[in-house]
Amino acid sequence: MLAIRFGFAIILAHGIRRIVSINTMFKEVFLLKIL
């Protein structure tokens, strides 16, 4: 039970990190288009 919960937390953390990196990438592209 604990192992399943731990694995789910790791998957969730990786997903959040991926979303954040995609967000920063879009912001950089948006700033480059403005400039």
N, C-alpha and C positions, 0 to 999 in steps of 0.2 A: 504493500500500500504506500509506504513512504517512498520507495524507489519510483513508483509511477508518478507521484506528486512532484518529486525532484526532477524527473525527466520533463514533465509538463512545464515546470518553472524555467528550465533551460531553453526549451523550445520557445516559450513566450518571450524570454529575454532576447533571444536571437531575432525573433520577429520584430520586436520593438526597435532593436538596434538597426535592423535593415530599413525599417520605415523612416527612422531618423536620418540615416545616410541618404536615402532617396530624397527626403525633404530638403536637406542641405544642398544636394546636387541641383534640384529644381530652383532653389533660391539663387545659386551661383549662375545658372543659365539665365534666369530672369534679370539679374543685375547686369550681366554681360549684354543682354539685349537692350537694356535701358541706356547703358554707356555706349 
